[in-house]
C-alpha cells in the first residue's frame, strides 16, 4: 500500500473515531434529557441506538486490525492505530453508561420527582464537552490540550460528590426516598465513570504524541 493510500486509511480511521464520539456524546445528552423530562420514548430510543455504537466500535477495530496485518506499521503510525483501538473501547463503554442511564429513566417512569435535576445535567454537559475536546486533541496531536481536559475531571468528581451527599441526606431524612435516590446515584456514577473514560482517551493522546504512557486523572481535591 503506497504511503499516500496508507495516510488516507489513517485519516478515515480518525474520522470514524469522531463519528463514534459524536454518537456517544448524543447518547449521553439524550439519556440525560430523557431522565430530566421523563421522556420514556426518548430513553427507549437511546437504548435501541446503543447497538449502533457497538457496531461502529467493532467496525473501527476491524479496520485497525486489517491495517496492522497488511501494512505492519512502525513507530508513530502504530501508536496511532493502537490508540484508536483503545479509544473506541472507552467510547463504547461510555455508550453503555448512557444506555444504563436511559434504562434508569425507564425504571423511574412517572414516579414523583425526588428533586429538580440540576447537577446531573451539569455533569452530563461537562462530560460531553470534555469528550469532544479530548477527541479534538487526538486529531490535532495536542498533548497539552489533552492534559488540560484531563485536569477538568475534578469538576465532574466534585459534582458527583455533591450529588451523592445530597441524595444520602434525602435517604437519611425519609426512608421512603431510598429507591428513587439510589437510582439517581446510579445515574451520577455512570456520568462520573464516563468522565473517567475521557481521561483514558487523554492518556492515549499523550501516548501518540510522546510514545509514553502517562497516568492522568488523579484527584487534586
N, C-alpha and C positions, 0 to 999 in steps of 0.2 A: 504494500500500500504506500503510494508516494506520500511525502511529508504533508503536502497540501491537503490531500484527502484525509490523512490522519488528524490534522488540525480541525478539519471540518467535523469529523466524528466527535472530537473532544468538545467542540462548541455545541453540537447537538446534545451531548450528554448534559452540559451545563444548562442549556435551555430546558431540558427535561426536568432537571432539578428545580429550576424556577417555577415550572408548571406545577410540579408536585407541591412545592412550598406554597404556591397560591391556593391550591386545593385545600391544603391543611389549614392555612390561615382563615379561609372562608368557613371551614368546618368549625373552627374554634369560635368565630364570630356568630355563626348561625346557631350553634348549640347554646351559646350564652343568651342570644336573643330569644330563643325558644323557651329557655328557662325563665327569663325575665317577663316575657309576655304571655306565658302559659300557652304557647303555640304548639300543640301536640302534633299537628300536621308537619310543621317545620322540623320538629325534633325527629319524627319518623323519617323524614327525608334525609337528614344528616346521617341517621343510622344506615339507611339504604345506600347512601353515597360512599360510605366507608369502603365498600367493595371496590370502588373505582380507585381510591387511594392505594389500596393494597395492590391492585393490578398494575398501577403505574410504577410502584416501587419495584415489583418483580420485572417489569419491562426494562427499567433502567439497569437493574442488576444483570440481566441477561446481556445487555449491550456492553456493560463493563467487562464481563467475563469473556465475551467474544473478542473485544479489543485486546485483552491481556493474552488470550490464547493465540490469536492470529498475528499480533504485532510484537509481543514481548517488549513492551515499552520500558524505557530505562529512566532512572533518576526522577526528574521533575514530572515527567509525563505520568509515570507510575504513581507518584504521590497524588496527583490529581484524581486518577481513577480510583485509588484506594480511598481517598477522602470522599468521593462520591458514593462509594459502596457503604461507607459508614454514615454519611449524612442522610441517605434515603431511609436507612433503618430508623434513625431518630425521627425523621419526618413521619414515617408510617406509625411509629409509636405515639407521636403527638396526635395523629388522626384517631388512634384508638382512644386516647384520653378524651378527645372531643366527642367521639361516639358514646363513650361512657357517660359523659355529662348529658348528652341527648337522651340516653336511656333513663337517667335520673329524672330529667324533665318529664318523661312519660310516666315514671313511677309517681312523681308528685301530683301529676294530673291537675285536678281542680281543688286540691287541698287549700285551705285558707293560708295565705302567705304568712310566714313567721315574722318577716321583717322586710322592709324595702331593700331590694338588691342594689347596693351602691358599690361596695368594694369588690365583689366578684366580677362585675363588668369592667372595673378598673384593672383587675388582674388580667382579664382576657385581653383588653386593649393593649396593655403593656407587653404582654407575651407576644401578641401578633406583631406589634411594632418591632420588638427585638428580633423576631423571626425574620422579617423582611430585611432588616438591616444586616443581620448575620449572613444572609444569602447574597446581599449586595457586596459585602466584604469578601465573600468567597469568589464572586465573579471578578472583582477588582483586585484580588490578591492583596488585600489590605489587612495585614495582621494587627496593626494598631487599632483600626476600627473594630476589628473582632474583639480585641481585649476590652475596649470601651463598652461594647454591647454586653459582654460577659459580666463586667462590673455592675451593670444595672440589674442583674438578677437579685441583688439585695433588696431592691424596691419591691419585687414580687414576693420575696420571702417575708418582708415586713408586713405587707398586706395580708399574706396568709396567716401570720401570727395574730394580727388584729382580728381577722375573721374568726379564727379558732377560739381566741379568748372570749369574744363576744358571744359566740354560739354556746360555749361552755357555760357562760353566765345564764343564758336562757334556760339551759337544761337544769342548772342547779336551782333556779328560782321556780321552775314549773316543769315537773317531770312529764307532763303531757306534751311538751315540745320536743322530747328527746328524738323521736323518729324523724321529725321534719328537720331538726338541727343537724342530726347525723348525716342526712342526705346532702345538706349544704356543705358540710365539712368534706364530704367526698368530692364535691364539685371543686372546692378550693384546693384540695390535694391534687386533683388532676391538673388544674391550671398551674400549680406550683411545680409539678413534675414536668409539665410541658416547657416551662421556662428553663428548668434544669437541662432539658434536652437541647435547647437553644445554645446553652453554654457548651455542650458537647460539640455542636456544629462550629462554634467559635474556636474550639481547640483544634478542629480539623483544618480550619483556615490557617491558623498559625503553623500547623504541620506542613501544609502545602508551601507556605512562604519560606519557612526556615529549615524544614526537614527534621524538626524536633517536636516531640510531643510535650506539651506544657499543660499542667493541670490548672484549671481555672474554676471560678465559681465558689471559692472558699469564702464563707460568710465573713463580712467585715464588721458586723454589728453585734 
